[in-house]
């Protein structure tokens, strides 16, 4: 796996929530307990992982050093495309232009002519006349990267035009022959993959926040003139789901029979930007058509070694997930199914550290026998109150780590003392055991179930909100009410349980506080019928 030149990773800041894995449309993110990496060969520069990382563990690599060197050696031209101007804070454009010129840029251009020129090329050269052919618009570098890597069979259908950023730089080189190199300011990470070095007209692509850093370093009055205190540009607006877009691309044979241009974009920003207002007529732009030619597109297939079913089964077995019913497909690991996670583990892109059932078993195995015994209720075999508090603290940490809901349900059985008075303590103990077994059978694999008091039980419900918890509790209460519990061969009892539920405030909750809160939900002035005891 290569190291990405456009995305920086900070493994120490990463909390392993694996949100980036879910967001990446091309499976280019590798996350394990100790590793956070971007596969530069698979990355298409869509920026979804960067925009979605709330922990700043993934960020666009700064390009300020390259631009600072250019400013020291020559006076490049700054290009602020229409899509970037949409992101600029409220200061007048003239103030931005003056600030940029003050730090050593020769001129500032808005890049709008390139958008219109490319529109004309698509209209005139691809959609009319004898040269009409099925084509994929190649203006967006993210789309070009996507086709080259993941649909290389369609590369020859990419329109023979450069990306919008490259055409902008070429036009500027024509207008300013003494200053042939340009710096494009754009939030597009895919555009950074276009800069090849050398004497290319496109010398660098920097983010708006990079521009602010350079302005600040070189003494431009950000706050006074521009009303900006620090790097505060928003990220890329959401665009199409690239995974779905990739899946929906037709087969080559179907594409050959189509006509016209398929317009694809990697984000919503270019779609929102208006390429007009550049002051040039179409007649003035068309002589520049020679500047739109693409340098050629290269198939870069990302074929992977096939993984057979036996390997997947072996990996699942190593995680204790041999049985289909043990696979929750909970997506906490970042993958849609346990089978996909197993494939990622085989490829070295993931590990099983985020597997919920496996983590639960690992904790149980790691505890010493003494601690386990001290945490188990001897009558029912469930966790006791001490064990519940320990387990609940871990579940709260997990819910905070993965930003998931966590709810609790409590069940209090009525009149256990009455049963003891009528039939003895053995019968009341039998009632408690039978009730515990019934409720435990109804719990999901990821749920925790414990006896928290003499006649109370608590169920911890991961990834469950308040409404779902209430539905679960009501269903179990009705199940208990419909069951006859045989305390002896000729003595059956119907038990009544009272239920209460809460959804925890995960960010601030403590195990003791949550347990106390759910216990307070029980209402002693209930309307339920008393325990019915039937002698058979």
C-alpha positions in Angstrom: 0.0 0.0 0.0 1.5 3.3 -1.1 1.5 6.5 0.9 -0.9 9.2 -0.2 0.7 12.5 -1.2 -2.5 14.4 -1.0 -3.9 13.2 2.3 -2.1 13.3 5.7 -2.9 10.7 8.3 -2.4 11.0 12.1 -2.8 7.6 13.7 -2.5 9.0 17.2 -5.5 11.3 16.7 -7.6 8.5 15.1 -10.1 7.0 17.5 -10.8 4.1 15.1 -14.5 5.0 14.6 -13.9 3.7 11.0 -16.2 6.3 9.5 -13.6 7.0 6.8 -13.9 3.3 5.8 -17.6 3.6 5.4 -17.3 6.9 3.4 -14.5 5.8 0.9 -16.2 4.7 -2.3 -13.2 2.7 -3.5 -11.9 0.9 -0.4 -8.7 3.0 -0.2 -8.5 3.4 3.6 -6.7 1.0 5.8 -7.6 1.1 9.5 -6.5 -1.3 12.3 -5.8 -0.9 16.0 -2.4 0.6 15.2 -2.5 1.7 11.6 -4.2 4.5 9.6 -3.2 4.7 5.9 -4.5 5.8 2.5 -3.8 3.6 -0.5 -2.4 6.1 -3.0 -2.9 3.6 -5.9 -6.7 3.3 -5.2 -7.4 6.8 -3.9 -9.3 9.0 -6.5 -9.1 12.2 -4.5 -12.8 12.6 -3.7 -12.0 13.9 -0.2 -14.9 12.0 1.4 -12.7 10.6 4.2 -11.2 14.0 5.0 -14.5 15.8 5.1 -16.0 13.1 7.3 -13.3 12.8 9.8 -14.4 14.6 13.0 -11.1 13.8 14.8 -8.7 15.6 12.3 -6.9 12.3 11.9 -7.2 12.7 8.1 -6.4 16.1 6.4 -5.4 17.4 3.1 -1.6 17.6 2.8 -0.6 21.2 2.8 1.0 22.5 -0.4 2.2 25.7 1.1 6.0 24.9 0.8 5.7 24.4 -3.0 3.9 27.7 -3.5 6.2 29.6 -1.2 9.2 28.5 -3.3 7.4 29.6 -6.4 6.7 33.0 -5.0 10.4 33.3 -4.0 11.7 32.3 -7.4 9.2 33.8 -9.8 5.8 35.5 -9.8 3.2 32.9 -10.6 -0.4 33.7 -11.5 -3.1 32.8 -9.0 -6.2 31.2 -10.4 -9.4 31.4 -8.3 -12.0 29.3 -10.1 -15.7 30.1 -9.9 -16.2 27.1 -7.6 -13.6 28.5 -5.1 -15.1 32.0 -5.1 -18.3 30.4 -3.8 -16.5 29.5 -0.6 -14.8 32.9 0.0 -16.0 34.8 3.1 -18.0 38.0 2.6 -15.2 40.4 1.8 -15.2 42.1 -1.6 -13.5 40.3 -4.4 -11.2 43.3 -4.9 -9.9 42.9 -1.3 -9.0 39.3 -1.9 -7.3 40.2 -5.2 -5.3 42.9 -3.5 -4.2 40.6 -0.7 -3.1 37.9 -3.1 -1.2 40.3 -5.2 0.5 41.8 -2.2 2.3 38.5 -1.3 4.1 38.1 -4.7 1.6 36.8 -7.3 1.9 38.5 -10.6 -1.9 38.4 -11.4 -5.1 36.9 -10.2 -7.5 35.2 -12.7 -10.9 33.7 -12.0 -10.6 30.8 -14.5 -14.1 31.1 -15.7 -13.1 31.2 -19.5 -11.9 27.6 -19.2 -15.4 26.4 -18.0 -17.1 28.1 -21.0 -14.5 27.0 -23.5 -14.9 23.4 -22.4 -18.7 23.7 -22.6 -18.3 24.9 -26.2 -16.0 22.0 -27.1 -18.4 19.4 -25.8 -21.3 21.1 -27.6 -19.4 21.6 -31.0 -17.1 18.6 -31.2 -18.9 15.8 -29.4 -22.6 16.3 -29.6 -23.0 17.3 -33.3 -21.7 16.4 -36.7 -19.7 13.4 -37.8 -17.5 13.5 -34.8 -20.4 12.7 -32.5 -19.6 9.7 -30.3 -20.4 8.3 -26.9 -18.2 10.1 -24.4 -17.6 10.6 -20.7 -16.9 14.2 -19.7 -13.3 14.5 -18.5 -13.5 18.0 -16.8 -13.5 16.5 -13.2 -10.2 15.0 -12.1 -12.0 12.8 -9.6 -14.1 11.2 -12.4 -11.0 10.8 -14.5 -9.2 9.0 -11.6 -12.2 6.8 -11.0 -12.5 5.7 -14.6 -8.7 5.1 -15.0 -8.5 3.0 -11.9 -11.8 1.2 -11.6 -13.3 1.2 -15.1 -10.2 1.1 -17.3 -12.3 -0.6 -20.0 -14.0 2.8 -20.5 -10.8 5.0 -20.6 -11.0 5.4 -24.4 -14.5 6.9 -24.0 -13.1 9.7 -21.8 -13.5 12.9 -23.8 -10.2 14.0 -25.3 -10.1 17.2 -23.3 -8.0 18.2 -20.3 -9.6 18.8 -16.9 -10.9 22.3 -16.2 -8.0 23.2 -13.9 -5.4 22.3 -16.6 -7.2 24.3 -19.2 -7.3 27.3 -16.9 -3.6 27.1 -16.4 -2.9 26.9 -20.1 -5.1 29.9 -20.9 -3.2 31.9 -18.2 0.2 30.9 -19.8 -1.1 32.3 -23.1 -2.2 35.5 -21.6 0.9 36.0 -19.4 3.9 34.6 -21.5 6.4 35.9 -19.1 4.7 34.1 -16.2 3.9 30.7 -17.5 3.2 28.9 -14.2 -0.1 29.0 -12.3 -1.3 28.1 -8.9 -4.9 27.0 -8.7 -6.8 27.6 -5.4 -9.4 24.9 -5.2 -10.7 22.5 -2.4 -10.5 19.6 -4.9 -8.1 16.9 -3.7 -8.4 15.1 -7.0 -6.9 18.2 -8.7 -3.7 17.8 -6.7 -3.1 14.5 -8.5 -2.8 16.5 -11.8 0.4 18.3 -10.9 3.2 16.4 -12.4 6.0 18.9 -11.7 8.5 20.0 -14.4 7.5 22.9 -16.5 3.8 22.2 -16.6 1.6 25.3 -16.7 -0.2 24.0 -13.7 2.5 24.3 -11.0 0.4 23.6 -7.9 -3.1 23.2 -6.6 -3.7 24.4 -3.1 -6.7 24.5 -0.9 -8.4 27.8 0.2 -7.1 27.1 3.7 -3.5 26.8 2.3 -4.0 30.2 0.7 -5.0 31.7 4.0 -1.9 30.2 5.6 0.4 31.7 2.9 -1.4 35.1 3.2 -0.9 35.0 7.0 2.8 33.9 6.8 3.6 36.7 4.3 1.9 39.4 6.4 -1.4 40.0 4.5 -4.0 41.7 6.8 -6.5 38.8 7.0 -8.8 40.1 9.7 -8.6 43.8 8.9 -9.1 43.5 5.1 -10.8 40.2 4.6 -12.7 39.6 7.8 -11.0 36.2 8.3 -9.3 35.3 11.6 -8.0 31.8 10.7 -8.4 29.0 8.2 -12.1 28.5 8.2 -13.2 27.4 4.8 -15.9 24.7 4.7 -15.1 21.3 3.2 -16.4 20.1 -0.2 -20.2 20.0 -0.5 -21.6 16.5 -0.8 -21.9 15.2 -4.3 -23.1 11.9 -5.9 -22.4 8.6 -4.1 -19.3 7.6 -6.1 -19.7 3.9 -5.1 -23.2 3.9 -6.6 -22.0 6.0 -9.6 -19.3 3.4 -10.3 -21.8 0.5 -9.9 -24.2 2.2 -12.3 -21.7 2.7 -15.1 -22.8 0.5 -18.0 -20.8 -2.3 -19.6 -18.5 -1.3 -22.4 -20.8 -3.0 -25.0 -23.8 -1.0 -23.7 -21.8 2.2 -23.7 -20.7 1.7 -27.3 -24.3 1.7 -28.4 -25.1 5.0 -26.6 -24.7 8.5 -27.9 -23.8 12.0 -26.6 -21.9 13.0 -23.5 -22.3 11.5 -20.1 -21.7 14.4 -17.7 -20.2 13.1 -14.4 -18.9 15.2 -11.4 -17.2 14.1 -8.2 -18.8 16.7 -5.9 -21.5 19.3 -5.9 -19.2 22.4 -6.0 -18.4 22.5 -9.7 -22.1 21.9 -10.5 -23.0 24.9 -8.3 -20.4 27.2 -9.8 -21.4 29.5 -12.7 -18.8 29.7 -15.5 -20.2 32.9 -16.9 -19.1 36.5 -16.3 -15.7 36.2 -17.8 -16.2 39.0 -20.3 -15.1 37.0 -23.4 -17.4 36.1 -26.2 -17.6 32.6 -27.6 -16.0 33.8 -30.8 -13.0 35.0 -28.7 -12.8 31.7 -26.8 -12.9 29.2 -29.7 -9.5 30.1 -31.1 -8.1 28.8 -27.9 -9.6 25.3 -28.5 -6.0 23.9 -29.0 -5.5 24.5 -25.3 -8.1 22.0 -24.3 -6.5 18.8 -25.6 -5.9 16.1 -23.0 -2.4 14.7 -22.6 -3.9 11.2 -22.8 -5.6 9.0 -20.2 -3.9 5.9 -18.9 -5.7 2.7 -17.6 -4.5 2.0 -14.1 -6.5 -1.1 -13.2 -6.7 -1.9 -9.5 -7.1 -5.6 -9.7 -6.9 -7.5 -6.5 -5.9 -11.1 -5.9 -9.2 -13.1 -5.7 -10.2 -14.3 -2.3 -12.0 -17.6 -2.3 -14.8 -18.7 0.0 -12.6 -21.0 2.0 -10.3 -18.1 3.0 -13.3 -16.0 4.1 -14.6 -18.9 6.2 -11.2 -19.4 7.8 -11.0 -15.7 8.7 -14.5 -15.6 10.1 -13.7 -18.7 12.2 -10.6 -17.0 13.6 -12.9 -14.3 14.8 -15.3 -16.7 16.4 -17.9 -16.1 13.7 -18.2 -19.5 12.1 -22.0 -19.7 12.5 -24.0 -17.4 10.3 -26.2 -16.4 13.3 -23.1 -15.0 15.1 -22.5 -12.5 12.4 -24.3 -9.3 13.3 -23.3 -7.3 10.2 -23.4 -4.3 12.6 -21.0 -2.2 10.3 -19.0 -0.9 13.3 -15.9 -2.3 11.6 -16.7 0.0 8.6 -17.8 -2.8 6.3 -21.4 -3.7 5.3 -21.1 -7.3 6.3 -18.9 -9.6 8.3 -17.8 -11.3 5.1 -16.6 -8.0 3.7 -14.7 -7.4 6.9 -13.1 -10.8 6.7 -11.9 -10.0 3.1 -10.4 -6.7 4.4 -8.6 -8.6 7.2 -7.2 -11.0 4.6 -5.9 -8.1 2.5 -4.4 -6.4 5.5 -6.7 -3.5 5.3 -8.4 -4.1 8.7 -8.4 -6.3 11.8 -11.0 -7.7 14.1 -10.4 -5.2 16.9 -13.7 -3.4 16.1 -15.8 -6.6 16.0 -18.5 -6.3 18.6 -19.1 -10.0 19.3 -15.4 -10.8 19.3 -14.6 -7.9 21.6 -17.3 -9.1 24.0 -15.8 -12.6 24.0 -12.2 -11.3 24.3 -13.2 -9.3 27.4 -14.8 -12.3 29.0 -11.7 -14.5 28.3 -9.2 -11.8 29.6 -10.8 -11.5 33.1 -9.3 -13.6 35.8 -11.4 -16.4 37.2 -11.7 -14.7 40.5 -13.0 -11.5 39.0 -15.4 -13.5 36.9 -16.7 -15.3 39.9 -17.1 -12.0 41.8 -19.1 -10.6 38.9 -21.5 -13.5 38.4 -24.8 -14.0 40.3 -24.6 -17.5 41.8 -28.3 -18.1 41.5 -28.9 -17.3 37.9 -25.5 -17.4 36.3 -26.0 -13.8 35.0 -23.8 -10.8 35.7 -24.4 -9.5 39.1 -24.5 -5.8 40.0 -20.8 -5.5 40.2 -20.3 -7.3 36.8 -23.1 -5.1 35.3 -21.3 -1.9 36.4 -18.0 -3.0 34.9 -19.6 -4.2 31.6 -21.8 -1.1 31.4 -18.7 1.2 31.7 -17.2 -0.6 28.8 -20.3 -0.3 26.7 -20.5 3.4 27.4 -16.9 3.8 26.2 -17.7 1.9 23.1 -20.8 4.0 22.4 -18.8 7.2 22.8 -16.0 5.8 20.6 -18.3 4.9 17.7 -21.0 7.5 18.4 -23.7 5.0 18.8 -26.9 4.9 20.9 -27.1 2.9 24.1 -30.3 2.2 26.1 -31.1 0.3 29.2 -34.3 -1.6 30.2 -35.1 -2.7 33.8 -37.5 -5.5 34.8 -38.8 -5.8 38.4 -40.8 -8.9 39.3 -43.7 -8.4 41.7 -44.4 -10.3 44.9 -41.4 -12.7 45.1 -41.7 -12.5 48.9 -45.3 -13.7 48.6 -44.2 -16.8 46.7 -41.6 -17.4 49.4 -44.2 -17.1 52.1 -46.5 -19.6 50.4 -44.1 -22.1 49.0 -40.7 -21.4 50.6 -37.5 -19.7 49.5 -36.7 -22.5 47.1 -39.8 -21.8 45.1 -39.1 -18.1 45.0 -35.5 -18.8 43.9 -36.9 -21.1 41.2 -39.2 -18.2 40.0 -36.2 -15.9 39.8 -34.2 -18.5 37.8 -37.0 -19.3 35.4 -37.7 -15.6 34.7 -34.0 -15.0 34.2 -33.8 -17.8 31.7 -36.9 -16.6 29.8 -35.6 -13.0 29.5 -32.0 -14.1 28.6 -33.4 -16.2 25.7 -35.0 -13.1 24.3 -31.8 -11.0 24.4 -29.9 -10.3 21.3 -26.3 -11.5 21.0 -24.8 -8.0 21.5 -27.1 -7.3 24.5 -25.9 -7.5 28.1 -28.3 -9.0 30.7 -27.7 -8.9 34.4 -29.4 -9.4 37.8 -29.1 -6.0 39.4 -31.0 -6.8 42.7 -33.0 -9.4 44.5 -36.0 -9.1 42.2 -34.7 -6.8 39.4 -32.9 -7.5 36.1 -31.3 -5.0 33.7 -30.7 -5.4 30.0 -28.1 -3.2 28.3 -29.1 -2.6 24.6 -26.2 -1.3 22.4 -27.2 0.6 19.2 -30.7 1.0 20.4 -32.6 4.3 20.8 -35.3 5.1 23.4 -38.2 4.1 21.2 -36.7 0.7 20.2 -35.8 0.0 23.9 -39.4 0.7 25.0 -40.7 -1.7 22.3 -38.3 -4.4 23.4 -39.2 -4.0 27.1 -43.0 -4.1 26.4 -42.6 -7.2 24.2 -40.7 -9.0 27.0 -43.3 -7.8 29.6 -46.1 -9.3 27.5 -44.0 -12.5 27.1 -43.6 -12.9 30.8 -47.3 -12.2 31.4 -48.3 -15.0 29.0 -46.0 -17.6 30.6 -46.7 -20.1 33.4 -43.6 -20.6 35.5 -43.6 -24.1 37.1 -42.1 -23.8 40.5 -42.7 -27.4 41.3 -44.4 -30.4 39.6 -47.8 -29.2 40.7 -47.3 -25.5 41.3 -47.4 -23.0 38.5 -47.2 -19.2 38.8 -47.8 -16.3 36.6 -45.4 -13.5 37.2 -45.9 -9.8 36.7 -42.9 -7.6 35.8 -42.7 -3.8 35.7 -40.4 -2.3 33.2 -38.6 1.0 32.7 -36.3 2.2 29.9 -33.9 5.0 29.3 -31.6 6.1 26.5 -28.3 7.2 28.0 -26.6 10.5 27.5 -23.5 8.7 26.2 -21.1 11.7 26.2 -21.4 12.4 30.0 -22.9 9.2 31.5 -21.2 7.0 34.1 -22.2 3.4 34.7 -23.4 4.1 38.3 -25.3 7.1 37.2 -27.0 5.3 34.3 -28.0 2.4 36.5 -29.4 4.7 39.2 -31.4 6.5 36.5 -33.0 3.4 35.0 -33.9 2.1 38.5 -35.7 5.4 39.2 -38.0 4.7 36.2 -39.8 2.0 38.1 -43.1 3.4 39.4 -44.3 1.8 42.6 -47.9 2.9 42.1 -48.4 0.6 39.1 -51.8 -0.7 37.9 -50.6 -4.3 37.2 -52.4 -7.2 38.7 -50.8 -9.0 41.7 -48.9 -12.2 41.2 -51.2 -15.1 40.4 -50.2 -18.4 41.9 -51.9 -21.5 40.5 -51.8 -25.0 42.1 -52.2 -27.7 39.5 
